[in-house]
Amino acid sequence: MNSLIVYAHPEPKSLNGSLKDLAISTLRTAGHEVRVSDLYAMRWKAVVDATDYGPEASNPLRVARDSGRAFDAGTLTPDVLIEQEKLRWADVIIFQFPLWWYTMPAILKGWVDRVFSSHFAYGVGEYSDTRFGDRFGEGTLAGRKALLSVTVGGSESHYCARGINGPIEDLLFPIQHGILYHPGIEVLPPFVLYSADRLTSEDYADVAKAWKQRLLTLDSTEPIAFRQQNSGDYEIPSLRLKEGVEPAGRTGFGLHLRH
Amino acid sequence: MNSLIVYAHPEPKSLNGSLKDLAISTLRTAGHEVRVSDLYAMRWKAVVDATDYGPEASNPLRVARDSGRAFDAGTLTPDVLIEQEKLRWADVIIFQFPLWWYTMPAILKGWVDRVFSSHFAYGVGEYSDTRFGDRFGEGTLAGRKALLSVTVGGSESHYCARGINGPIEDLLFPIQHGILYHPGIEVLPPFVLYSADRLTSEDYADVAKAWKQRLLTLDSTEPIAFRQQNSGDYEIPSLRLKEGVEPAGRTGFGLHLRH
């Protein structure tokens, strides 16, 4: 299997750095090909601007349209083209990052903003009475799996169903469903490490064991059961979930799970 | 009133640029003092790294601890100190940005990651049997109001209660509650403009009218009724919402609304 690790932490000796290193060694030992996008080490340009679209950048700049034109013309910048090639190459993509302000660090968001260009990760496929593009379960990256490995400062109870921060699965929904499932990637349940700032070396042994276990069972882990957009569950083009397809009492982001 | 506009779009002639300009002129005409953080024009450094914490950066770097130490020592970088000063000065903070991949652009996330340092926006206040710091309704920025003004490519139906992207209020919850309410800012309902890429000049007249109306009624607009963390609604320190305080059937992020 081909595995891509996208890693976003400024400190190589951090917990995130250790989990990234452990993922590399574990997957290689298990026979995977592994490539790493270490965004800090690569000095990844986090900010979308006109220079991203070269000669296809119009004046005034139109981000969605120009990014699609540059994608079609093959004139996206080399750093972005390399990341798109890595994504096509990968069977599994692992994202390793700390949860900062309830979502990914800016450098990783900037990787998404630039690499997930129009005509690559969105604006793909046919629009008709029965289809609204290749999105949410279909798309350029269909057939691939992703897994978020996230460290969190707060306690697990703060992120449970009644926790003040909201349930972790809802906080991650815009990433797992909105970013990853959108271009067709199936998303495995996340590996979330709470109280990360209070972790001791003894705790780390258990964490490492659990993380290795997850890495060695990627193949047999069921993805999150997001509903495919063009499966018949949604009205086209309103993309409203049809009435009555969900279990009684289901609301919010949870509506978009098949069962 | 003192108004701060934090604006994140690479194109001055964009819809976001027009809405930002309209906010400046409308608020100034109404007698507000207005300051603007135009993140692209400022070439805002989006990425947290050791240089942010100067002599307080430890080796290995520990982001949360070191940012708090640099805040205490007054050695955060000048760009961050200026933004913190603007936030203290402001009565109202308006964020103008396009929704990219269901959240803010990387440059704005990087403003949050760097400006909302420890001991300024988190890690503030007393921890006891009845208090878990000054958070969620209390904190350094209590007494201020914020409003998100967001442009969205998709249709409103895609973001309604049953829409495939999830309800807009849930997508914005990690920003409105997690980022803004956390250091004490009251959050007004957002101004959301859907189908932004298909907006015509005729539509814009209506949009401008609605936006001016919102800007001229900031004072009389009720904030979103998030529950205060230390109000008694939550168990301390688990921060679980106590059983039975919510209306029947309420789940997910909506649990954290008072009514």
Interface residues (C-beta under 8 A of the other chain):
Chain A: P10 E11 P12 K13 S14 Y40 A46 V47 V48 D49 A50 P60 L61 R62 V63 A64 R65 P98 W100 W101 Y102 T103 M104 P105 A106 I107 K109 G110 V112 D113 F116 F136 G153 S155 S157 H158 C160 A161 R162 G163 I164 N165 G166 P167 D170 L171 F173 P174 H177 G178 I179 D197 Q229 Y234 P237 S238 L239 R240 L241 G249 T251 G252 F253 G254 L255 H256
Chain B: P10 E11 P12 K13 S14 Y40 W44 A46 V47 V48 D49 A50 P60 L61 R62 V63 A64 R65 P98 W100 W101 Y102 T103 M104 P105 A106 I107 K109 G110 V112 D113 F116 F136 G153 S155 S157 H158 C160 A161 R162 G163 I164 N165 G166 P167 D170 L171 F173 P174 H177 G178 I179 D197 Q229 Y234 P237 S238 L239 R240 L241 E243 G249 T251 G252 F253 G254 L255 H256
